[in-house]
Amino acid sequence: MGQIYNIGTSAEHSNLEVAKDLIKIFGLQDRENDYITFVENRLFNDFRYGMNSDKLRKLGWEQKVGWEEGLKRTADWYVKYVINDPKPWWETNLDGALVPHPRITSV
């Protein structure tokens, strides 16, 4: 109890790569320049967010969904529950969604 298990992979993607991959998913490659704007970095800008998931891997966890498929699933969810849903996403039942900081409410 009281352990932290990070979920991650060794595959890193820059913000620019993520933006370009999303633009590709939405079929907007011919308008890429309309969607990407380069700005000056903040003085305190983080250059990477490293994560070590070795503890979880030692328990047998392994990545089952690749980057492209995972990003596509995320984009599809966004379109379904944010763009196309007539009610706000926060009123949608999100029980199956990942919780970034789960809390144990009772022991």
Backbone as CSV, one residue per row, in Angstrom:
resi,resn,N_x,N_y,N_z,CA_x,CA_y,CA_z,C_x,C_y,C_z
1,MET,0.848,-1.184,0.000,0.000,0.000,0.000,0.889,1.242,0.000
2,GLY,0.408,2.287,-0.592,1.161,3.525,-0.620,2.195,3.592,-1.724
3,GLN,2.129,2.695,-2.687,3.085,2.682,-3.792,2.554,3.499,-4.962
4,ILE,3.476,3.981,-5.761,3.125,4.703,-6.982,3.639,3.888,-8.155
5,TYR,2.759,3.636,-9.126,3.120,2.886,-10.321,2.823,3.750,-11.538
6,ASN,3.872,4.207,-12.210,3.715,5.020,-13.411,3.423,4.119,-14.597
7,ILE,2.520,4.560,-15.460,2.202,3.826,-16.678,2.777,4.620,-17.839
8,GLY,3.683,4.004,-18.572,4.310,4.711,-19.676,5.056,3.766,-20.593
9,THR,5.626,4.330,-21.625,6.431,3.557,-22.567,7.761,4.271,-22.751
10,SER,8.642,3.637,-23.476,9.924,4.281,-23.768,9.851,5.149,-25.023
11,ALA,8.718,5.124,-25.703,8.544,5.927,-26.924,8.190,7.362,-26.534
12,GLU,9.025,8.302,-26.924,8.764,9.711,-26.624,8.355,10.442,-27.894
13,HIS,7.472,11.424,-27.732,7.000,12.224,-28.853,7.039,13.694,-28.450
14,SER,7.566,14.515,-29.323,7.583,15.953,-29.046,6.178,16.525,-29.227
15,ASN,5.968,17.711,-28.699,4.679,18.386,-28.890,4.378,18.553,-30.375
16,LEU,5.404,18.871,-31.151,5.215,19.057,-32.590,4.784,17.740,-33.247
17,GLU,5.405,16.628,-32.855,5.012,15.328,-33.409,3.572,14.983,-33.043
18,VAL,3.184,15.266,-31.813,1.810,14.994,-31.383,0.841,15.840,-32.205
19,ALA,1.144,17.111,-32.373,0.281,17.995,-33.163,0.150,17.475,-34.592
20,LYS,1.267,17.110,-35.205,1.225,16.616,-36.592,0.464,15.302,-36.693
21,ASP,0.623,14.423,-35.707,-0.120,13.158,-35.716,-1.624,13.396,-35.586
22,LEU,-2.019,14.347,-34.736,-3.445,14.678,-34.610,-3.996,15.277,-35.893
23,ILE,-3.237,16.152,-36.505,-3.661,16.752,-37.771,-3.858,15.663,-38.824
24,LYS,-2.982,14.688,-38.836,-3.092,13.565,-39.769,-4.345,12.733,-39.484
25,ILE,-4.609,12.449,-38.207,-5.796,11.675,-37.835,-7.060,12.351,-38.347
26,PHE,-7.111,13.668,-38.259,-8.295,14.402,-38.692,-8.276,14.720,-40.182
27,GLY,-7.260,14.210,-40.905,-7.202,14.372,-42.354,-6.964,15.800,-42.804
28,LEU,-6.205,16.551,-42.036,-6.005,17.971,-42.328,-4.561,18.297,-42.698
29,GLN,-3.809,17.292,-43.208,-2.398,17.501,-43.509,-2.168,18.653,-44.483
30,ASP,-3.084,18.846,-45.415,-2.908,19.918,-46.397,-3.073,21.310,-45.786
31,ARG,-3.567,21.377,-44.551,-3.733,22.665,-43.868,-2.917,22.720,-42.577
32,GLU,-1.861,21.911,-42.506,-1.048,21.818,-41.294,-0.599,23.186,-40.786
33,ASN,-0.178,24.055,-41.666,0.310,25.378,-41.259,-0.783,26.239,-40.631
34,ASP,-2.044,25.931,-40.907,-3.149,26.672,-40.292,-3.338,26.293,-38.822
35,TYR,-2.840,25.119,-38.447,-3.096,24.600,-37.113,-1.886,24.604,-36.186
36,ILE,-0.722,24.858,-36.715,0.491,24.871,-35.890,1.061,26.283,-35.869
37,THR,1.199,26.825,-34.673,1.788,28.140,-34.495,2.962,28.004,-33.540
38,PHE,4.105,28.472,-33.950,5.287,28.412,-33.097,5.339,29.677,-32.254
39,VAL,5.555,29.494,-30.970,5.624,30.612,-30.033,6.941,30.532,-29.274
40,GLU,7.312,31.613,-28.649,8.526,31.642,-27.845,8.328,30.781,-26.601
41,ASN,9.333,30.001,-26.242,9.247,29.170,-25.049,9.143,30.032,-23.801
42,ARG,8.444,29.516,-22.804,8.419,30.156,-21.498,9.790,29.973,-20.866
43,LEU,10.188,30.850,-20.002,11.474,30.723,-19.333,11.555,29.448,-18.512
44,PHE,10.424,28.986,-17.999,10.387,27.800,-17.154,9.868,26.580,-17.923
45,ASN,9.938,26.623,-19.238,9.388,25.557,-20.071,10.063,24.210,-19.798
46,ASP,9.254,23.168,-19.680,9.778,21.809,-19.530,10.105,21.272,-20.918
47,PHE,11.248,20.618,-21.036,11.638,20.085,-22.329,11.195,18.636,-22.503
48,ARG,10.971,17.943,-21.410,10.450,16.589,-21.504,9.862,16.199,-20.159
49,TYR,8.959,15.272,-20.220,8.343,14.732,-19.024,8.712,13.257,-18.947
50,GLY,9.817,12.962,-18.294,10.285,11.596,-18.187,9.474,10.806,-17.181
51,MET,9.285,9.535,-17.473,8.517,8.678,-16.592,9.175,7.310,-16.574
52,ASN,9.224,6.713,-15.408,9.818,5.396,-15.269,8.723,4.428,-14.819
53,SER,8.393,3.467,-15.672,7.341,2.503,-15.341,7.914,1.114,-15.038
54,ASP,9.181,1.060,-14.623,9.836,-0.217,-14.338,9.105,-1.026,-13.254
55,LYS,8.615,-0.349,-12.200,7.936,-1.072,-11.119,6.709,-1.809,-11.651
56,LEU,5.961,-1.160,-12.520,4.758,-1.773,-13.074,5.121,-2.919,-14.022
57,ARG,6.167,-2.737,-14.795,6.624,-3.794,-15.715,7.085,-5.032,-14.941
58,LYS,7.688,-4.828,-13.790,8.132,-5.962,-12.965,6.946,-6.795,-12.479
59,LEU,5.770,-6.190,-12.438,4.554,-6.919,-12.061,3.927,-7.623,-13.264
60,GLY,4.509,-7.417,-14.457,4.003,-8.085,-15.655,3.221,-7.195,-16.602
61,TRP,3.083,-5.899,-16.274,2.342,-5.013,-17.160,3.117,-4.791,-18.442
62,GLU,2.387,-4.712,-19.538,3.007,-4.365,-20.812,2.026,-3.554,-21.641
63,GLN,2.570,-2.709,-22.476,1.764,-1.873,-23.360,1.079,-2.761,-24.385
64,LYS,-0.225,-2.559,-24.562,-0.965,-3.361,-25.535,-1.480,-2.530,-26.705
65,VAL,-1.506,-1.227,-26.553,-1.988,-0.344,-27.613,-0.837,0.572,-28.000
66,GLY,-0.535,0.612,-29.271,0.548,1.454,-29.757,0.162,2.926,-29.798
67,TRP,1.156,3.752,-30.053,0.960,5.202,-30.076,-0.138,5.616,-31.054
68,GLU,-0.030,5.183,-32.285,-0.980,5.618,-33.315,-2.412,5.222,-32.956
69,GLU,-2.592,3.958,-32.550,-3.927,3.474,-32.200,-4.460,4.180,-30.952
70,GLY,-3.621,4.376,-29.951,-4.052,5.056,-28.735,-4.458,6.495,-28.988
71,LEU,-3.678,7.185,-29.820,-4.013,8.576,-30.145,-5.304,8.633,-30.961
72,LYS,-5.481,7.675,-31.861,-6.709,7.617,-32.674,-7.919,7.372,-31.778
73,ARG,-7.791,6.455,-30.827,-8.898,6.189,-29.892,-9.233,7.431,-29.075
74,THR,-8.196,8.157,-28.642,-8.410,9.382,-27.877,-9.119,10.430,-28.725
75,ALA,-8.690,10.586,-29.966,-9.324,11.554,-30.872,-10.776,11.156,-31.140
76,ASP,-11.025,9.867,-31.346,-12.397,9.396,-31.579,-13.282,9.683,-30.375
77,TRP,-12.737,9.452,-29.151,-13.499,9.750,-27.938,-13.836,11.239,-27.886
78,TYR,-12.856,12.074,-28.196,-13.057,13.520,-28.156,-14.169,13.939,-29.119
79,VAL,-14.127,13.406,-30.330,-15.163,13.745,-31.317,-16.529,13.286,-30.825
80,LYS,-16.593,12.066,-30.293,-17.874,11.515,-29.848,-18.451,12.259,-28.651
81,TYR,-17.626,12.497,-27.637,-18.146,13.039,-26.383,-17.995,14.546,-26.213
82,VAL,-17.185,15.180,-27.019,-17.001,16.628,-26.880,-17.579,17.360,-28.077
83,ILE,-17.264,16.903,-29.271,-17.712,17.618,-30.469,-19.154,17.261,-30.829
84,ASN,-19.469,15.972,-30.885,-20.778,15.534,-31.394,-21.848,15.348,-30.331
85,ASP,-21.497,15.291,-29.065,-22.478,15.071,-28.012,-23.160,16.400,-27.688
86,PRO,-24.487,16.428,-27.696,-25.189,17.698,-27.431,-25.028,18.202,-26.010
87,LYS,-24.692,17.333,-25.066,-24.489,17.794,-23.694,-22.994,17.872,-23.408
88,PRO,-22.600,18.689,-22.462,-21.169,18.827,-22.143,-20.573,17.500,-21.704
89,TRP,-19.293,17.281,-22.014,-18.628,16.015,-21.689,-18.650,15.701,-20.207
90,TRP,-18.645,16.726,-19.359,-18.604,16.470,-17.924,-19.940,15.939,-17.404
91,GLU,-20.996,16.015,-18.214,-22.275,15.425,-17.830,-22.416,14.001,-18.377
92,THR,-21.420,13.539,-19.116,-21.424,12.196,-19.689,-20.891,11.215,-18.660
93,ASN,-21.404,9.996,-18.668,-20.906,8.968,-17.768,-19.510,8.563,-18.222
94,LEU,-18.514,8.922,-17.448,-17.121,8.651,-17.799,-16.504,7.580,-16.911
95,ASP,-17.334,6.702,-16.364,-16.820,5.683,-15.448,-15.702,4.852,-16.065
96,GLY,-15.750,4.620,-17.379,-14.743,3.795,-18.014,-13.481,4.539,-18.392
97,ALA,-13.460,5.841,-18.206,-12.294,6.637,-18.595,-11.188,6.508,-17.550
98,LEU,-9.974,6.738,-17.974,-8.851,6.703,-17.043,-8.904,7.911,-16.117
99,VAL,-8.556,7.705,-14.880,-8.501,8.771,-13.892,-7.029,9.088,-13.658
100,PRO,-6.584,10.324,-13.902,-5.165,10.617,-13.800,-4.595,10.499,-12.391
101,HIS,-5.384,10.801,-11.370,-4.900,10.733,-9.983,-5.953,10.034,-9.129
102,PRO,-6.059,8.709,-9.267,-7.094,7.993,-8.491,-6.845,8.088,-6.998
103,ARG,-7.905,8.122,-6.236,-7.810,8.193,-4.786,-8.561,7.004,-4.195
104,ILE,-8.029,6.426,-3.154,-8.742,5.385,-2.430,-9.656,6.094,-1.451
105,THR,-10.959,5.874,-1.610,-11.917,6.603,-0.769,-12.309,5.819,0.467
106,SER,-12.118,4.500,0.462,-12.409,3.706,1.652,-11.463,2.510,1.666
107,VAL,-11.126,2.096,2.854,-10.196,0.957,2.998,-10.900,-0.200,3.659
